[in-house]
Amino acid sequence: MSDSVSLQPIAQDVYAAPQLSPEAMAAAAEAGFKAVINNRPDMEGGPDQPTSAAIEAAAKAAGLEYAYLPVNGGYQSPEEIARCAELLKSLPRPLLMFCRSGARSTKLYMQAQALDD
């Protein structure tokens, strides 16, 4: 990944990142990632934010598995947390999760992990 993307490790094989572009998907694959989860709702940042569809197409073209699980920054429902837990169990690792800053992806991961404890 480029120096401009700040990856934060949140588990041994799970990382969180701020908003990623479609162009970042090839770099993620080159860095060894196998899957991406997008936690940012489309248009949250306005019309300049890349859409999930554009990121998904680029991810698949790069050989990555892709999941779209948009969640609100301040609240994740029990259903969203459960869906994240399912994705964490089914998607290949290493896995890259992203949102606007990386914080909500990290929080969502932690809540999903707590379901298994």
DSSP file (Angstrom, degrees, kcal/mol; ACC not computed):
  #  RESIDUE AA STRUCTURE BP1 BP2  ACC     N-H-->O    O-->H-N    N-H-->O    O-->H-N    TCO  KAPPA ALPHA  PHI   PSI    X-CA   Y-CA   Z-CA
    1    1 A M              0   0    0      0, 0.0     6,-0.0     0, 0.0    23,-0.0   0.000 360.0 360.0 360.0 155.6    0.0    0.0    0.0
    2    2 A S    >   -     0   0    0      1,-0.1     3,-1.5    22,-0.1    22,-0.0  -0.267 360.0-112.3 -74.0 162.0    1.2    3.5   -0.6
    3    3 A D  T 3  S+     0   0    0      1,-0.3    -1,-0.1     3,-0.1     0, 0.0   0.720 113.5  67.0 -64.7 -20.2    2.6    5.7    2.1
    4    4 A S  T 3  S+     0   0    0      2,-0.1     2,-0.6     1,-0.0    -1,-0.3   0.648  86.4  78.6 -79.4 -13.0   -0.4    7.9    2.0
    5    5 A V  S <  S-     0   0    0     -3,-1.5     2,-0.9    12,-0.0    15,-0.0  -0.859  73.0-149.2 -99.4 123.0   -2.7    5.2    3.3
    6    6 A S        -     0   0    0     -2,-0.6     2,-0.4     2,-0.0    -3,-0.1  -0.785  13.8-165.6 -95.1 102.1   -2.5    4.7    7.1
    7    7 A L        -     0   0    0     -2,-0.9    10,-0.2    10,-0.1    95,-0.0  -0.737   1.4-161.9 -88.8 132.3   -3.2    1.1    7.9
    8    8 A Q  E     -A   16   0A   0      8,-3.0     8,-2.7    -2,-0.4     2,-0.3  -0.960  16.8-132.5-114.1 118.8   -3.9    0.3   11.5
    9    9 A P  E     +A   15   0A   0      0, 0.0     6,-0.2     0, 0.0     3,-0.1  -0.536  29.8 169.8 -68.5 129.6   -3.5   -3.4   12.7
   10   10 A I  E    S+     0   0A   0      4,-2.8     2,-0.3     1,-0.3     5,-0.2   0.462  70.7   2.1-116.6  -8.0   -6.6   -4.4   14.7
   11   11 A A  E >  S-A   14   0A   0      3,-1.6     3,-0.7     1,-0.0    -1,-0.3  -0.930  93.2 -81.7-160.0 177.2   -5.8   -8.1   14.8
   12   12 A Q  T 3  S+     0   0    0     -2,-0.3    -1,-0.0     1,-0.2     3,-0.0   0.869 129.1  13.5 -57.0 -37.3   -3.0  -10.4   13.6
   13   13 A D  T 3  S+     0   0    0     81,-0.0    82,-2.6    -3,-0.0     2,-0.4   0.041 113.1  85.1-131.2  26.6   -4.4  -10.5   10.1
   14   14 A V  E <   -Ab  11  95A   0     -3,-0.7    -4,-2.8    80,-0.2    -3,-1.6  -0.998  51.3-177.0-131.8 131.4   -7.0   -7.7   10.1
   15   15 A Y  E     -Ab   9  96A   0     80,-2.4    82,-3.2    -2,-0.4     2,-0.4  -0.922  14.7-145.5-126.8 151.4   -6.3   -4.0    9.3
   16   16 A A  E     +Ab   8  97A   0     -8,-2.7    -8,-3.0    -2,-0.3    82,-0.2  -0.899  20.9 177.1-113.7 147.0   -8.4   -0.9    9.3
   17   17 A A  E     - b   0  98A   0     80,-1.9    82,-1.5    -2,-0.4    85,-0.2  -0.962  30.2-107.7-142.6 157.8   -7.9    2.0    7.0
   18   18 A P  S    S-     0   0    0      0, 0.0    83,-0.3     0, 0.0    82,-0.2  -0.241  76.8 -36.4 -73.6 177.1   -9.4    5.4    6.1
   19   19 A Q        -     0   0    0     81,-1.4     2,-0.3    79,-0.1    81,-0.1   0.011  66.9-154.1 -38.8 127.6  -11.5    5.8    2.9
   20   20 A L        -     0   0    0     -3,-0.1    -1,-0.1    30,-0.1    35,-0.1  -0.818   3.8-137.0-107.6 150.5   -9.9    3.8    0.1
   21   21 A S    >   -     0   0    0     -2,-0.3     3,-0.9     1,-0.1     4,-0.4  -0.558  29.3-107.0 -96.5 164.8  -10.2    4.6   -3.6
   22   22 A P  T >  S+     0   0    0      0, 0.0     3,-1.4     0, 0.0     4,-0.5   0.884 122.2  59.1 -55.8 -37.1  -10.9    2.1   -6.4
   23   23 A E  T 3> S+     0   0    0      1,-0.3     4,-0.8     2,-0.2     3,-0.5   0.768  95.1  63.8 -64.3 -25.5   -7.2    2.6   -7.4
   24   24 A A  H <> S+     0   0    0     -3,-0.9     4,-2.3     1,-0.2    -1,-0.3   0.645  84.5  76.8 -74.0 -14.2   -6.1    1.4   -3.9
   25   25 A M  H <> S+     0   0    0     -3,-1.4     4,-2.2    -4,-0.4    -1,-0.2   0.905  93.0  49.0 -66.8 -40.5   -7.6   -2.0   -4.5
   26   26 A A  H  > S+     0   0    0     -3,-0.5     4,-2.4    -4,-0.5    -1,-0.2   0.911 112.2  49.4 -63.6 -40.7   -4.7   -3.1   -6.8
   27   27 A A  H  X S+     0   0    0     -4,-0.8     4,-1.8     2,-0.2    -2,-0.2   0.876 108.8  53.0 -65.5 -37.0   -2.2   -1.9   -4.2
   28   28 A A  H  <>S+     0   0    0     -4,-2.3     5,-2.2     2,-0.2     4,-0.3   0.917 110.7  46.7 -64.1 -42.5   -4.1   -3.8   -1.4
   29   29 A A  H ><5S+     0   0    0     -4,-2.2     3,-1.5     1,-0.2    -2,-0.2   0.915 111.2  51.3 -64.6 -42.5   -3.8   -7.0   -3.5
   30   30 A E  H 3<5S+     0   0    0     -4,-2.4    -1,-0.2     1,-0.3    -2,-0.2   0.827 105.0  57.6 -63.3 -31.1   -0.1   -6.4   -4.1
   31   31 A A  T 3<5S-     0   0    0     -4,-1.8    -1,-0.3    -5,-0.2    -2,-0.2   0.524 126.8-100.9 -78.1  -5.1    0.4   -5.9   -0.4
   32   32 A G  T < 5S+     0   0    0     -3,-1.5    -3,-0.2     1,-0.3    -2,-0.1   0.416  70.8 147.3 104.7  -1.9   -1.0   -9.3    0.2
   33   33 A F      < -     0   0    0     -5,-2.2    -1,-0.3    -6,-0.2    62,-0.2  -0.383  28.1-169.2 -68.1 148.4   -4.6   -8.6    1.3
   34   34 A K        +     0   0    0     60,-3.0    31,-2.4     1,-0.3     2,-0.3   0.617  66.0  19.2-108.9 -22.3   -7.2  -11.2    0.2
   35   35 A A  E     -dc  65  95A   0     59,-1.2    61,-2.3    29,-0.2     2,-0.4  -0.986  57.3-152.6-152.3 157.1  -10.4   -9.4    1.1
   36   36 A V  E     -dc  66  96A   0     29,-2.2    31,-2.2    -2,-0.3     2,-0.5  -0.996   2.4-161.1-133.8 136.7  -11.9   -5.9    1.8
   37   37 A I  E     -dc  67  97A   0     59,-2.4    61,-2.3    -2,-0.4     2,-0.6  -0.985  10.6-154.2-116.6 122.9  -14.9   -4.8    3.8
   38   38 A N  E     +dc  68  98A   0     29,-2.8    31,-2.5    -2,-0.5    61,-0.2  -0.868  17.1 174.2 -96.6 115.9  -16.3   -1.4    3.1
   39   39 A N        +     0   0    0     59,-3.3    32,-2.2    -2,-0.6    60,-0.2   0.289  48.2  99.6-102.5   7.6  -18.0    0.0    6.2
   40   40 A R  S    S-     0   0    0     58,-0.3    32,-0.1    30,-0.2     3,-0.1  -0.844  73.3-124.9-102.2 124.1  -18.8    3.5    4.8
   41   41 A P    >   -     0   0    0      0, 0.0     3,-1.6     0, 0.0     4,-0.3  -0.345  37.5 -97.5 -61.6 141.8  -22.2    4.3    3.4
   42   42 A D  T 3  S+     0   0    0      1,-0.2     9,-0.1     2,-0.1     4,-0.0  -0.300 106.3  12.6 -56.8 143.0  -22.2    5.6   -0.2
   43   43 A M  T >  S+     0   0    0      3,-0.3     3,-1.3     6,-0.2    -1,-0.2   0.487  84.7 125.9  68.0   6.3  -22.4    9.4   -0.4
   44   44 A E  T <  S+     0   0    0     -3,-1.6    -2,-0.1     1,-0.3    -1,-0.1   0.898  83.3  37.5 -58.2 -39.3  -21.7    9.9    3.3
   45   45 A G  T 3  S-     0   0    0      1,-0.4     3,-0.3    -4,-0.3    -1,-0.3   0.282 125.1-102.5 -96.1  10.6  -18.8   12.2    2.3
   46   46 A G    X   -     0   0    0     -3,-1.3     3,-1.5     1,-0.2    -1,-0.4  -0.423  59.0 -42.0  96.9-175.8  -20.7   13.8   -0.7
   47   47 A P  T 3  S+     0   0    0      0, 0.0    -1,-0.2     0, 0.0     4,-0.1   0.643 127.9  64.4 -68.8 -15.3  -20.5   13.2   -4.4
   48   48 A D  T 3  S+     0   0    0     -3,-0.3    -2,-0.1    -5,-0.1     3,-0.0   0.634  78.7 100.5 -82.8 -12.3  -16.6   13.0   -4.5
   49   49 A Q  S <  S-     0   0    0     -3,-1.5    -6,-0.2     1,-0.1   -28,-0.1  -0.553  84.1-112.6 -72.3 132.2  -16.6    9.9   -2.3
   50   50 A P        -     0   0    0      0, 0.0    -7,-0.2     0, 0.0     2,-0.1  -0.385  34.6-117.4 -64.2 143.1  -16.1    6.7   -4.5
   51   51 A T     >  -     0   0    0      1,-0.1     4,-2.1    -9,-0.1     5,-0.2  -0.390  15.2-117.4 -79.3 158.5  -19.1    4.5   -4.6
   52   52 A S  H  > S+     0   0    0      1,-0.2     4,-3.3     2,-0.2     5,-0.2   0.899 115.5  56.8 -58.8 -41.1  -19.2    0.9   -3.3
   53   53 A A  H  > S+     0   0    0      1,-0.2     4,-2.3     2,-0.2    -1,-0.2   0.901 107.8  46.9 -60.1 -41.6  -19.9   -0.3   -6.8
   54   54 A A  H  > S+     0   0    0      2,-0.2     4,-1.8     1,-0.2    -1,-0.2   0.903 115.3  45.6 -67.2 -40.8  -16.7    1.3   -8.2
   55   55 A I  H  X S+     0   0    0     -4,-2.1     4,-2.7     2,-0.2    -2,-0.2   0.904 112.0  52.1 -68.9 -40.8  -14.6    0.0   -5.3
   56   56 A E  H  X S+     0   0    0     -4,-3.3     4,-2.8     2,-0.2     5,-0.3   0.922 108.5  50.3 -61.1 -45.0  -16.1   -3.5   -5.6
   57   57 A A  H  X S+     0   0    0     -4,-2.3     4,-2.1    -5,-0.2    -1,-0.2   0.918 113.7  45.3 -59.9 -43.6  -15.4   -3.6   -9.4
   58   58 A A  H  X S+     0   0    0     -4,-1.8     4,-1.5     2,-0.2    -1,-0.2   0.883 112.3  51.8 -67.9 -38.3  -11.8   -2.6   -8.8
   59   59 A A  H  <>S+     0   0    0     -4,-2.7     5,-3.0     2,-0.2     4,-0.3   0.938 111.9  45.4 -63.7 -46.7  -11.4   -5.0   -5.9
   60   60 A K  H ><5S+     0   0    0     -4,-2.8     3,-1.4     1,-0.2    -1,-0.2   0.889 110.0  54.5 -65.2 -38.4  -12.7   -7.9   -7.9
   61   61 A A  H 3<5S+     0   0    0     -4,-2.1    -1,-0.2     1,-0.3    -2,-0.2   0.818 108.2  50.7 -63.0 -29.4  -10.5   -6.9  -10.9
   62   62 A A  T 3<5S-     0   0    0     -4,-1.5    -1,-0.3    -3,-0.2    -2,-0.2   0.446 123.9-105.9 -87.2  -0.9   -7.5   -7.1   -8.5
   63   63 A G  T < 5S+     0   0    0     -3,-1.4     2,-0.3     1,-0.3    -3,-0.2   0.653  75.2 136.5  87.0  15.8   -8.5  -10.5   -7.3
   64   64 A L      < -     0   0    0     -5,-3.0    -1,-0.3    -6,-0.2     2,-0.3  -0.701  55.6-124.5 -95.9 146.7   -9.9   -9.5   -3.9
   65   65 A E  E     -d   35   0A   0    -31,-2.4   -29,-2.2    -2,-0.3     2,-0.4  -0.670  33.9-157.0 -80.1 148.5  -13.1  -10.6   -2.3
   66   66 A Y  E     -d   36   0A   0     -2,-0.3     2,-0.4   -31,-0.2   -29,-0.2  -0.987  17.3-177.6-135.7 137.6  -15.3   -7.7   -1.4
   67   67 A A  E     -d   37   0A   0    -31,-2.2   -29,-2.8    -2,-0.4     2,-0.6  -0.997  14.4-151.2-133.0 140.5  -18.1   -7.1    1.1
   68   68 A Y  E     +d   38   0A   0     -2,-0.4   -29,-0.2   -31,-0.2   -31,-0.1  -0.940  26.1 158.8-113.4 110.9  -20.2   -3.9    1.6
   69   69 A L        -     0   0    0    -31,-2.5     2,-0.2    -2,-0.6   -32,-0.0  -0.701  21.8-165.6-130.3  77.8  -21.4   -3.5    5.2
   70   70 A P        +     0   0    0      0, 0.0     2,-0.3     0, 0.0   -30,-0.2  -0.475  13.1 176.3 -71.2 131.4  -22.2    0.2    5.5
   71   71 A V        -     0   0    0    -32,-2.2     5,-0.1    -2,-0.2     2,-0.1  -0.954  33.3-103.1-134.1 154.0  -22.7    1.3    9.1
   72   72 A N        -     0   0    0      3,-0.7     3,-0.1    -2,-0.3   -32,-0.0  -0.438  28.5-127.3 -70.9 146.6  -23.3    4.6   10.9
   73   73 A G  S    S+     0   0    0      1,-0.2    -1,-0.1    -2,-0.1     3,-0.1   0.835 105.1  38.8 -65.1 -33.3  -20.3    6.2   12.6
   74   74 A G  S    S+     0   0    0      1,-0.2     2,-0.3     0, 0.0    -1,-0.2   0.664 122.4  26.8 -94.8 -17.1  -22.0    6.5   16.0
   75   75 A Y        -     0   0    0     -3,-0.1    -3,-0.7     2,-0.0     2,-0.5  -0.977  52.1-167.5-152.3 131.2  -24.1    3.4   16.2
   76   76 A Q        -     0   0    0     -2,-0.3    -5,-0.1    -5,-0.1    -3,-0.0  -0.986  27.8-131.3-117.2 127.0  -23.9   -0.2   14.9
   77   77 A S     >  -     0   0    0     -2,-0.5     4,-2.5     1,-0.1     5,-0.2  -0.260  23.3-110.0 -72.2 160.3  -27.0   -2.3   15.3
   78   78 A P  H  > S+     0   0    0      0, 0.0     4,-2.4     0, 0.0     5,-0.2   0.867 121.7  53.8 -56.2 -35.5  -26.9   -5.8   16.7
   79   79 A E  H  > S+     0   0    0      2,-0.2     4,-2.3     1,-0.2     5,-0.1   0.898 108.7  47.6 -66.8 -40.7  -27.7   -7.1   13.1
   80   80 A E  H  > S+     0   0    0      2,-0.2     4,-2.3     1,-0.2    -1,-0.2   0.901 112.4  49.4 -66.4 -40.6  -24.8   -5.1   11.6
   81   81 A I  H  X S+     0   0    0     -4,-2.5     4,-2.2     2,-0.2    -2,-0.2   0.917 111.7  48.9 -64.3 -42.9  -22.4   -6.5   14.3
   82   82 A A  H  X S+     0   0    0     -4,-2.4     4,-2.0    -5,-0.2    -2,-0.2   0.896 110.4  51.0 -64.1 -39.8  -23.6  -10.0   13.7
   83   83 A R  H  X S+     0   0    0     -4,-2.3     4,-2.4     1,-0.2    -1,-0.2   0.898 108.9  51.5 -64.5 -39.9  -23.2   -9.6    9.9
   84   84 A C  H  X S+     0   0    0     -4,-2.3     4,-2.7     2,-0.2    -2,-0.2   0.918 107.5  52.6 -61.6 -43.1  -19.6   -8.3   10.5
   85   85 A A  H  X S+     0   0    0     -4,-2.2     4,-1.4     1,-0.2    -1,-0.2   0.897 109.4  49.9 -60.0 -40.3  -18.9  -11.4   12.7
   86   86 A E  H  X S+     0   0    0     -4,-2.0     4,-1.7     2,-0.2     3,-0.2   0.926 111.4  48.0 -62.6 -45.5  -20.2  -13.6    9.8
   87   87 A L  H  X S+     0   0    0     -4,-2.4     4,-2.9     1,-0.2    -2,-0.2   0.900 108.0  55.0 -63.2 -40.3  -18.0  -11.8    7.3
   88   88 A L  H  < S+     0   0    0     -4,-2.7    -1,-0.2     1,-0.2    -2,-0.2   0.829 111.6  45.2 -63.2 -30.7  -15.0  -12.1    9.6
   89   89 A K  H  < S+     0   0    0     -4,-1.4    -1,-0.2    -3,-0.2    -2,-0.2   0.797 120.9  37.4 -80.1 -29.4  -15.5  -15.9    9.7
   90   90 A S  H  < S+     0   0    0     -4,-1.7    -2,-0.2    -5,-0.1    -3,-0.2   0.756  95.9  84.1 -99.8 -26.5  -16.0  -16.3    6.0
   91   91 A L  S  < S-     0   0    0     -4,-2.9   -56,-0.1    -5,-0.2     4,-0.1  -0.518  81.1-110.5 -81.7 146.3  -13.7  -13.9    4.2
   92   92 A P        -     0   0    0      0, 0.0   -58,-0.2     0, 0.0   -57,-0.1  -0.328  47.6 -85.1 -70.7 156.9  -10.0  -14.9    3.6
   93   93 A R  S    S+     0   0    0    -59,-0.1     2,-0.1   -60,-0.1   -79,-0.1  -0.775  98.0  56.5-112.5 158.8   -7.2  -13.2    5.4
   94   94 A P  S    S-     0   0    0      0, 0.0   -60,-3.0     0, 0.0   -59,-1.2   0.522  79.9-169.1 -67.2 150.3   -5.4  -10.9    5.6
   95   95 A L  E     -bc  14  35A   0    -82,-2.6   -80,-2.4   -62,-0.2     2,-0.5  -0.892  16.4-154.4-120.3 140.4   -8.4   -8.7    5.6
   96   96 A L  E     -bc  15  36A   0    -61,-2.3   -59,-2.4    -2,-0.4     2,-0.4  -0.972  10.8-172.4-119.6 121.0   -8.7   -4.9    5.1
   97   97 A M  E     -bc  16  37A   0    -82,-3.2   -80,-1.9    -2,-0.5     2,-0.3  -0.877  10.7-179.5-108.3 143.2  -11.6   -3.0    6.6
   98   98 A F  E     +bc  17  38A   0    -61,-2.3   -59,-3.3    -2,-0.4   -58,-0.3  -0.989  17.9 151.6-145.7 158.0  -12.2    0.7    5.9
   99   99 A C        -     0   0    0    -82,-1.5   -59,-0.1    -2,-0.3   -80,-0.1  -0.614  69.1 -55.2-150.3-150.5  -14.5    3.6    6.6
  100  100 A R  S    S-     0   0    0    -82,-0.2   -81,-1.4    -2,-0.2   -60,-0.0   0.956 131.5  -2.5 -67.6 -48.6  -14.0    7.4    6.7
  101  101 A S  S    S-     0   0    0    -83,-0.3    -1,-0.1   -84,-0.1   -85,-0.1   0.581  97.1-107.7-117.6 -15.9  -11.2    7.3    9.3
  102  102 A G  S  > S+     0   0    0    -85,-0.2     4,-1.9   -87,-0.0     5,-0.1   0.131  94.9 103.1 102.9 -17.4  -10.8    3.6   10.2
  103  103 A A  H  > S+     0   0    0      2,-0.2     4,-2.6     1,-0.2     5,-0.2   0.916  79.0  46.1 -68.1 -44.7  -12.3    4.2   13.6
  104  104 A R  H  > S+     0   0    0      1,-0.2     4,-2.8     2,-0.2    -1,-0.2   0.869 111.7  52.8 -70.3 -32.9  -15.8    2.7   12.9
  105  105 A S  H  > S+     0   0    0      2,-0.2     4,-2.4     1,-0.2    -1,-0.2   0.918 111.1  47.5 -63.5 -41.9  -14.3   -0.3   11.2
  106  106 A T  H  X S+     0   0    0     -4,-1.9     4,-2.4     2,-0.2    -2,-0.2   0.932 113.5  47.3 -63.1 -45.9  -12.1   -0.9   14.3
  107  107 A K  H  X S+     0   0    0     -4,-2.6     4,-2.3     1,-0.2    -2,-0.2   0.912 112.2  50.1 -62.3 -43.2  -15.1   -0.5   16.6
  108  108 A L  H  X S+     0   0    0     -4,-2.8     4,-2.4     1,-0.2    -1,-0.2   0.906 110.1  50.5 -63.1 -42.3  -17.2   -2.8   14.5
  109  109 A Y  H  X S+     0   0    0     -4,-2.4     4,-2.6     2,-0.2    -2,-0.2   0.940 110.6  49.1 -59.7 -47.8  -14.5   -5.4   14.5
  110  110 A M  H  X S+     0   0    0     -4,-2.4     4,-1.7     1,-0.2    -2,-0.2   0.893 112.3  47.9 -61.9 -40.8  -14.2   -5.3   18.3
  111  111 A Q  H  X S+     0   0    0     -4,-2.3     4,-0.8     2,-0.2    -1,-0.2   0.890 111.9  49.9 -68.0 -38.3  -17.9   -5.6   18.7
  112  112 A A  H >X S+     0   0    0     -4,-2.4     3,-0.7     1,-0.2     4,-0.6   0.901 109.9  50.9 -66.9 -40.0  -18.1   -8.5   16.3
  113  113 A Q  H >X S+     0   0    0     -4,-2.6     3,-1.2     1,-0.2     4,-0.5   0.860 102.2  61.4 -64.2 -34.9  -15.2  -10.3   18.2
  114  114 A A  H >< S+     0   0    0     -4,-1.7     3,-0.7     1,-0.3    -1,-0.2   0.772  93.1  65.4 -64.6 -25.2  -17.1   -9.8   21.5
  115  115 A L  H << S+     0   0    0     -4,-0.8    -1,-0.3    -3,-0.7    -2,-0.2   0.813 102.4  48.5 -65.2 -28.8  -19.9  -11.9   20.1
  116  116 A D  H <<        0   0    0     -3,-1.2    -1,-0.2    -4,-0.6    -2,-0.2   0.579 360.0 360.0 -87.7 -10.2  -17.6  -14.9   20.0
  117  117 A D    <<        0   0    0     -3,-0.7    -1,-0.2    -4,-0.5    -2,-0.2   0.482 360.0 360.0 -81.6 360.0  -16.3  -14.3   23.6
